[in-house]
């Protein structure tokens, strides 16, 4: 999180932290391990009342942020979600709500936003595709115009909260190789949702198949000519939410580990007094600070819609996707045999960081994306 927060932001962050400390304890997470949803409906509604779902939505559409900088405020929530490995569709609800608020028609806003902002309804972003089409930016689901309708064919996976979503915002390729986003109700004929496994204890994902799903042409969200830019913006938002979650989980894991190392004695000395372990902890602290720095910068650039937003969001995912996992793995090892048990909490944060590192672009994807963006900048200057 940013070092300097407004009084309102501090209060908002503290309120979220206290709520999650009470409602999303490790005991709660373990109890939800086999729950089909991964969280209770009341929990999510209460979170919505705290403002979790409305930060990227304009005041005219029923939303509003704490500081006037919605992405920065949402980053505070995501940070504490990471620190608690908390359940709930924070990412997908906000990405879809932001897209509909900024691009949707009045009818689309009326149909989707009020219930999503109250936490009574889930809208999920169908962007990722399953192997072999799972590379960053690849879209094989097709949208074919047929009279007054658009016909969707293909598969999307993993789709967060897909089994309980009421609406899907689907990214599809058009006949002229452009992109379109379509708002599709979950009960549309030909739409098939199948649950898939998840490393995270409380996150639920699904494969969504579109078997000649028909929607009206008016289901398009935004002008197709600007859809590619809109999808890029949504991808930046998704990655920034993940980065803040990852840093929060890294921070909590290192806090837990340092407390353990000062409390645990070996041969009459605390573990923290051994030089080799000190060096490992110093390295982990350094990587945590790197994570804070790159995450804060990416958040600021995405908030300001800076030209460097995509570059820094990808740099963050490429960095934390390696060193965040290394930090968590070392925290597990520093606990000794206790760290590899299900009963210890450390694996909850490891699961969150590993899963976030694989969604919306892998480390390899984001390294390639940074290269492409830098080459485009060189070409523009040349």
DRENVEXPA-7257 format. One record per residue (C-alpha): residue number from 0; residue in three letters; x, y, z. Coordinates in nm, 2 decimals. Example, Ala and Ser with C-alpha at 12.3 -4.5 7.8 and 13.67 -1.06 7.14 Angstrom:
   vose   lumtor        u        v        w
      0      Ala     1.23    -0.45     0.78
      1      Ser     1.37    -0.11     0.71
END
This chain:
   vose   lumtor        u        v        w
      0      Unk     0.00     0.00     0.00
      1      Unk     0.10     0.36    -0.05
      2      Unk     0.28     0.50     0.26
      3      Unk     0.08     0.82     0.27
      4      Unk    -0.30     0.77     0.29
      5      Unk    -0.58     1.02     0.35
      6      Unk    -0.77     1.00     0.67
      7      Unk    -1.06     0.86     0.48
      8      Unk    -0.84     0.59     0.32
      9      Unk    -0.69     0.50     0.65
     10      Unk    -1.03     0.45     0.81
     11      Unk    -1.15     0.26     0.50
     12      Unk    -0.85     0.03     0.51
     13      Unk    -0.88    -0.03     0.89
     14      Unk    -1.25    -0.10     0.86
     15      Unk    -1.18    -0.36     0.59
     16      Unk    -0.90    -0.51     0.79
     17      Unk    -1.11    -0.55     1.10
     18      Unk    -1.40    -0.70     0.91
     19      Unk    -1.17    -0.96     0.74
     20      Unk    -0.99    -1.04     1.07
     21      Unk    -1.33    -1.12     1.21
     22      Unk    -1.51    -1.29     0.91
     23      Unk    -1.22    -1.45     0.72
     24      Unk    -1.01    -1.62     0.98
     25      Unk    -0.80    -1.93     0.89
     26      Unk    -1.06    -2.14     1.07
     27      Unk    -1.33    -1.99     0.84
     28      Unk    -1.12    -2.06     0.53
     29      Unk    -1.07    -2.42     0.62
     30      Unk    -1.44    -2.46     0.69
     31      Unk    -1.52    -2.33     0.34
     32      Unk    -1.28    -2.57     0.17
     33      Unk    -1.55    -2.79     0.03
     34      Unk    -1.82    -2.52     0.00
     35      Unk    -1.95    -2.49    -0.35
     36      Unk    -1.94    -2.11    -0.34
     37      Unk    -1.64    -2.05    -0.12
     38      Unk    -1.80    -1.77     0.09
     39      Unk    -2.13    -1.70     0.25
     40      Unk    -2.39    -1.47     0.08
     41      Unk    -2.41    -1.25     0.40
     42      Unk    -2.03    -1.21     0.41
     43      Unk    -2.03    -1.07     0.05
     44      Unk    -2.33    -0.84     0.11
     45      Unk    -2.16    -0.70     0.41
     46      Unk    -1.85    -0.64     0.21
     47      Unk    -2.05    -0.47    -0.05
     48      Unk    -2.20    -0.24     0.21
     49      Unk    -1.84    -0.15     0.31
     50      Unk    -1.78    -0.04    -0.05
     51      Unk    -1.59    -0.33    -0.20
     52      Unk    -1.80    -0.34    -0.52
     53      Unk    -1.86     0.02    -0.59
     54      Unk    -1.51     0.19    -0.60
     55      Unk    -1.47     0.18    -0.98
     56      Unk    -1.83     0.28    -1.06
     57      Unk    -1.93     0.64    -1.11
     58      Unk    -2.15     0.82    -0.86
     59      Unk    -2.41     0.87    -1.13
     60      Unk    -2.44     0.49    -1.15
     61      Unk    -2.46     0.43    -0.78
     62      Unk    -2.09     0.39    -0.70
     63      Unk    -1.82     0.61    -0.56
     64      Unk    -1.48     0.59    -0.41
     65      Unk    -1.33     0.70    -0.08
     66      Unk    -1.06     0.94    -0.21
     67      Unk    -1.18     1.01    -0.56
     68      Unk    -0.92     0.76    -0.68
     69      Unk    -1.11     0.44    -0.71
     70      Unk    -0.82     0.21    -0.82
     71      Unk    -0.60     0.33    -0.53
     72      Unk    -0.89     0.27    -0.29
     73      Unk    -0.96    -0.08    -0.43
     74      Unk    -0.59    -0.16    -0.39
     75      Unk    -0.63    -0.11    -0.01
     76      Unk    -0.91    -0.37    -0.01
     77      Unk    -0.71    -0.61    -0.23
     78      Unk    -0.40    -0.58     0.00
     79      Unk    -0.61    -0.69     0.30
     80      Unk    -0.77    -0.97     0.09
     81      Unk    -0.42    -1.10     0.04
     82      Unk    -0.32    -1.06     0.40
     83      Unk    -0.62    -1.27     0.50
     84      Unk    -0.64    -1.50     0.19
     85      Unk    -1.00    -1.38     0.20
     86      Unk    -1.28    -1.52    -0.01
     87      Unk    -1.51    -1.34    -0.25
     88      Unk    -1.51    -1.24    -0.62
     89      Unk    -1.34    -0.90    -0.56
     90      Unk    -1.15    -0.90    -0.89
     91      Unk    -1.42    -1.01    -1.13
     92      Unk    -1.70    -0.81    -0.97
     93      Unk    -1.50    -0.49    -0.99
     94      Unk    -1.37    -0.54    -1.34
     95      Unk    -1.72    -0.60    -1.48
     96      Unk    -1.88    -0.32    -1.28
     97      Unk    -1.61    -0.08    -1.40
     98      Unk    -1.67    -0.19    -1.76
     99      Unk    -2.04    -0.15    -1.75
    100      Unk    -2.03     0.18    -1.57
    101      Unk    -1.79     0.33    -1.82
    102      Unk    -1.92     0.16    -2.14
    103      Unk    -2.26     0.01    -2.08
    104      Unk    -2.60     0.14    -2.20
    105      Unk    -2.86     0.26    -1.96
    106      Unk    -3.05    -0.07    -1.99
    107      Unk    -2.73    -0.27    -1.92
    108      Unk    -2.65    -0.06    -1.62
    109      Unk    -3.01    -0.09    -1.49
    110      Unk    -3.00    -0.47    -1.54
    111      Unk    -2.67    -0.54    -1.38
    112      Unk    -2.52    -0.27    -1.16
    113      Unk    -2.77    -0.23    -0.87
    114      Unk    -2.76    -0.59    -0.77
    115      Unk    -2.38    -0.63    -0.82
    116      Unk    -2.32    -0.32    -0.60
    117      Unk    -2.54    -0.45    -0.33
    118      Unk    -2.36    -0.79    -0.34
    119      Unk    -2.68    -0.97    -0.43
    120      Unk    -2.56    -1.07    -0.77
    121      Unk    -2.23    -1.18    -0.93
    122      Unk    -2.11    -1.07    -1.27
    123      Unk    -1.80    -1.25    -1.40
    124      Unk    -1.55    -1.15    -1.67
    125      Unk    -1.50    -1.42    -1.93
    126      Unk    -1.16    -1.34    -2.07
    127      Unk    -0.92    -1.63    -2.01
    128      Unk    -0.93    -1.93    -2.24
    129      Unk    -0.83    -2.29    -2.17
    130      Unk    -0.53    -2.47    -2.32
    131      Unk    -0.40    -2.47    -2.59
    132      Unk    -0.54    -2.11    -2.63
    133      Unk    -0.43    -1.99    -2.29
    134      Unk    -0.16    -1.74    -2.39
    135      Unk    -0.21    -1.38    -2.28
    136      Unk    -0.44    -1.20    -2.52
    137      Unk    -0.54    -1.49    -2.73
    138      Unk    -0.92    -1.50    -2.80
    139      Unk    -1.08    -1.79    -2.99
    140      Unk    -1.44    -1.76    -2.88
    141      Unk    -1.62    -1.62    -3.18
    142      Unk    -1.91    -1.38    -3.21
    143      Unk    -2.09    -1.41    -3.54
    144      Unk    -2.37    -1.16    -3.64
    145      Unk    -2.69    -1.34    -3.75
    146      Unk    -2.96    -1.08    -3.83
    147      Unk    -3.04    -0.90    -3.51
    148      Unk    -2.86    -1.16    -3.30
    149      Unk    -2.49    -1.24    -3.22
    150      Unk    -2.40    -1.61    -3.19
    151      Unk    -2.13    -1.71    -2.95
    152      Unk    -1.92    -2.03    -2.99
    153      Unk    -1.62    -2.15    -2.79
    154      Unk    -1.49    -2.20    -2.44
    155      Unk    -1.37    -1.97    -2.16
    156      Unk    -1.17    -2.09    -1.85
    157      Unk    -1.09    -2.03    -1.58
    158      Unk    -1.39    -1.80    -1.50
    159      Unk    -1.41    -1.69    -1.14
    160      Unk    -1.74    -1.76    -0.96
    161      Unk    -1.87    -1.90    -1.29
    162      Unk    -2.10    -2.15    -1.13
    163      Unk    -2.29    -1.88    -0.93
    164      Unk    -2.26    -1.58    -1.17
    165      Unk    -2.58    -1.42    -1.30
    166      Unk    -2.41    -1.24    -1.58
    167      Unk    -2.10    -1.30    -1.79
    168      Unk    -1.91    -1.02    -1.97
    169      Unk    -1.76    -1.22    -2.26
    170      Unk    -1.47    -1.12    -2.47
    171      Unk    -1.50    -1.26    -2.82
    172      Unk    -1.34    -1.23    -3.17
    173      Unk    -1.56    -1.09    -3.45
    174      Unk    -1.57    -1.19    -3.81
    175      Unk    -1.33    -0.91    -3.90
    176      Unk    -1.07    -1.02    -3.64
    177      Unk    -1.17    -0.74    -3.40
    178      Unk    -1.29    -0.78    -3.04
    179      Unk    -1.63    -0.74    -2.89
    180      Unk    -1.76    -0.76    -2.53
    181      Unk    -2.11    -0.90    -2.48
    182      Unk    -2.32    -0.91    -2.17
    183      Unk    -2.47    -1.26    -2.15
    184      Unk    -2.72    -1.38    -1.88
    185      Unk    -2.62    -1.71    -1.71
    186      Unk    -2.95    -1.87    -1.81
    187      Unk    -2.90    -1.81    -2.19
    188      Unk    -2.98    -2.13    -2.39
    189      Unk    -2.66    -2.31    -2.50
    190      Unk    -2.45    -2.17    -2.21
    191      Unk    -2.29    -2.46    -2.02
    192      Unk    -2.10    -2.40    -1.69
    193      Unk    -1.87    -2.68    -1.55
    194      Unk    -1.68    -2.64    -1.22
    195      Unk    -1.31    -2.69    -1.23
    196      Unk    -1.05    -2.73    -0.96
    197      Unk    -0.87    -2.46    -0.77
    198      Unk    -0.55    -2.44    -0.57
    199      Unk    -0.70    -2.17    -0.35
    200      Unk    -0.92    -2.29    -0.06
    201      Unk    -1.20    -2.04    -0.13
    202      Unk    -1.17    -1.93    -0.49
    203      Unk    -1.41    -2.11    -0.72
    204      Unk    -1.36    -2.13    -1.10
    205      Unk    -1.55    -2.28    -1.39
    206      Unk    -1.53    -2.36    -1.76
    207      Unk    -1.80    -2.18    -1.96
    208      Unk    -1.90    -2.32    -2.29
    209      Unk    -2.09    -2.13    -2.55
    210      Unk    -2.28    -2.37    -2.78
    211      Unk    -2.44    -2.14    -3.03
    212      Unk    -2.55    -1.90    -2.76
    213      Unk    -2.77    -1.62    -2.90
    214      Unk    -2.79    -1.27    -2.76
    215      Unk    -2.92    -0.95    -2.91
    216      Unk    -2.68    -0.72    -3.09
    217      Unk    -2.77    -0.47    -2.82
    218      Unk    -2.58    -0.70    -2.57
    219      Unk    -2.25    -0.55    -2.69
    220      Unk    -2.08    -0.34    -2.42
    221      Unk    -1.92    -0.04    -2.57
    222      Unk    -1.83     0.04    -2.93
    223      Unk    -1.65    -0.26    -3.10
    224      Unk    -1.40    -0.02    -3.25
    225      Unk    -1.27     0.06    -2.90
    226      Unk    -1.31    -0.28    -2.74
    227      Unk    -0.94    -0.37    -2.76
    228      Unk    -0.85    -0.06    -2.56
    229      Unk    -1.13    -0.14    -2.31
    230      Unk    -1.01    -0.50    -2.27
    231      Unk    -0.66    -0.37    -2.21
    232      Unk    -0.78    -0.14    -1.94
    233      Unk    -0.97    -0.42    -1.77
    234      Unk    -0.66    -0.65    -1.79
    235      Unk    -0.46    -0.38    -1.62
    236      Unk    -0.72    -0.35    -1.34
    237      Unk    -0.72    -0.73    -1.30
    238      Unk    -0.35    -0.74    -1.27
    239      Unk    -0.32    -0.45    -1.03
    240      Unk    -0.58    -0.62    -0.80
    241      Unk    -0.38    -0.94    -0.81
    242      Unk    -0.05    -0.76    -0.74
    243      Unk    -0.19    -0.59    -0.43
    244      Unk    -0.33    -0.93    -0.31
    245      Unk     0.00    -1.09    -0.37
    246      Unk     0.20    -0.83    -0.18
    247      Unk    -0.05    -0.85     0.11
    248      Unk    -0.01    -1.23     0.12
    249      Unk     0.37    -1.20     0.11
    250      Unk     0.37    -0.94     0.39
    251      Unk     0.15    -1.15     0.62
    252      Unk     0.35    -1.47     0.55
    253      Unk     0.68    -1.29     0.64
    254      Unk     0.52    -1.14     0.95
    255      Unk     0.41    -1.48     1.06
    256      Unk     0.75    -1.63     0.99
    257      Unk     0.95    -1.36     1.17
    258      Unk     0.73    -1.41     1.48
    259      Unk     0.79    -1.78     1.46
    260      Unk     1.17    -1.73     1.43
    261      Unk     1.19    -1.51     1.74
    262      Unk     0.97    -1.74     1.94
    263      Unk     1.12    -2.08     1.84
    264      Unk     1.43    -2.18     2.02
    265      Unk     1.69    -2.42     1.89
    266      Unk     2.00    -2.52     2.10
    267      Unk     1.91    -2.25     2.35
    268      Unk     1.89    -1.97     2.09
    269      Unk     1.60    -1.82     1.89
    270      Unk     1.61    -1.93     1.52
    271      Unk     1.63    -1.56     1.43
    272      Unk     1.98    -1.54     1.59
    273      Unk     2.14    -1.77     1.34
    274      Unk     2.34    -1.59     1.07
    275      Unk     2.24    -1.80     0.77
    276      Unk     1.87    -1.76     0.86
    277      Unk     1.92    -1.38     0.91
    278      Unk     2.05    -1.36     0.55
    279      Unk     1.75    -1.55     0.42
    280      Unk     1.51    -1.32     0.61
    281      Unk     1.70    -1.01     0.48
    282      Unk     1.66    -1.14     0.12
    283      Unk     1.29    -1.20     0.17
    284      Unk     1.24    -0.85     0.33
    285      Unk     1.42    -0.70     0.03
    286      Unk     1.19    -0.88    -0.22
    287      Unk     0.88    -0.78    -0.02
    288      Unk     0.99    -0.41    -0.05
    289      Unk     1.05    -0.46    -0.42
    290      Unk     0.69    -0.60    -0.44
    291      Unk     0.56    -0.30    -0.25
    292      Unk     0.74    -0.06    -0.48
    293      Unk     0.64    -0.21    -0.81
    294      Unk     0.29    -0.27    -0.70
    295      Unk     0.24     0.09    -0.58
    296      Unk     0.38     0.22    -0.90
    297      Unk     0.16     0.00    -1.12
    298      Unk    -0.14     0.10    -0.91
    299      Unk    -0.07     0.47    -0.95
    300      Unk    -0.02     0.44    -1.33
    301      Unk    -0.33     0.23    -1.38
    302      Unk    -0.53     0.48    -1.16
    303      Unk    -0.39     0.77    -1.38
    304      Unk    -0.43     0.58    -1.70
    305      Unk    -0.07     0.65    -1.77
    306      Unk     0.09     0.52    -2.09
    307      Unk     0.32     0.31    -1.87
    308      Unk     0.03     0.13    -1.69
    309      Unk     0.04    -0.19    -1.90
    310      Unk     0.42    -0.21    -1.88
    311      Unk     0.43    -0.18    -1.51
    312      Unk     0.14    -0.41    -1.44
    313      Unk     0.32    -0.67    -1.65
    314      Unk     0.65    -0.60    -1.48
    315      Unk     0.48    -0.65    -1.14
    316      Unk     0.33    -0.98    -1.24
    317      Unk     0.66    -1.10    -1.40
    318      Unk     0.84    -1.01    -1.08
    319      Unk     0.61    -1.13    -0.81
    320      Unk     0.52    -1.44    -1.00
    321      Unk     0.88    -1.55    -0.94
    322      Unk     1.00    -1.38    -0.62
    323      Unk     0.67    -1.37    -0.44
    324      Unk     0.65    -1.75    -0.47
    325      Unk     1.01    -1.79    -0.37
    326      Unk     0.94    -1.58    -0.06
    327      Unk     0.64    -1.79     0.03
    328      Unk     0.83    -2.11    -0.03
    329      Unk     1.11    -2.00     0.20
    330      Unk     0.87    -1.90     0.47
    331      Unk     0.73    -2.25     0.46
    332      Unk     1.08    -2.40     0.48
    333      Unk     1.18    -2.17     0.77
    334      Unk     0.89    -2.32     0.97
    335      Unk     1.05    -2.66     0.94
    336      Unk     0.82    -2.96     0.93
    337      Unk     0.54    -2.76     1.08
    338      Unk     0.53    -2.54     0.77
    339      Unk     0.42    -2.83     0.54
    340      Unk     0.12    -2.93     0.74
    341      Unk    -0.23    -2.84     0.65
    342      Unk    -0.30    -2.73     1.01
    343      Unk    -0.05    -2.44     0.98
    344      Unk    -0.17    -2.12     0.81
    345      Unk     0.13    -2.05     0.60
    346      Unk     0.00    -2.25     0.30
    347      Unk    -0.31    -2.03     0.27
    348      Unk    -0.09    -1.74     0.16
    349      Unk     0.12    -1.96    -0.07
    350      Unk    -0.19    -2.08    -0.24
    351      Unk    -0.32    -1.73    -0.30
    352      Unk     0.01    -1.60    -0.45
    353      Unk     0.07    -1.91    -0.67
    354      Unk    -0.29    -1.90    -0.81
    355      Unk    -0.27    -1.52    -0.87
    356      Unk     0.06    -1.57    -1.05
    357      Unk    -0.11    -1.80    -1.30
    358      Unk    -0.42    -1.60    -1.39
    359      Unk    -0.45    -1.31    -1.64
    360      Unk    -0.11    -1.40    -1.78
    361      Unk     0.18    -1.61    -1.65
    362      Unk     0.53    -1.49    -1.58
    363      Unk     0.63    -1.59    -1.93
    364      Unk     0.34    -1.41    -2.09
    365      Unk     0.41    -1.09    -1.90
    366      Unk     0.78    -1.10    -1.99
    367      Unk     0.69    -1.13    -2.35
    368      Unk     0.44    -0.85    -2.32
    369      Unk     0.70    -0.62    -2.16
    370      Unk     0.93    -0.69    -2.45
    371      Unk     0.66    -0.62    -2.70
    372      Unk     0.56    -0.29    -2.54
    373      Unk     0.93    -0.18    -2.52
    374      Unk     0.98    -0.27    -2.89
    375      Unk     0.67    -0.07    -2.98
    376      Unk     0.81     0.23    -2.79
    377      Unk     1.14     0.20    -2.97
    378      Unk     0.96     0.18    -3.31
    379      Unk     0.75     0.49    -3.22
    380      Unk     1.07     0.69    -3.13
    381      Unk     1.26     0.56    -3.44
END
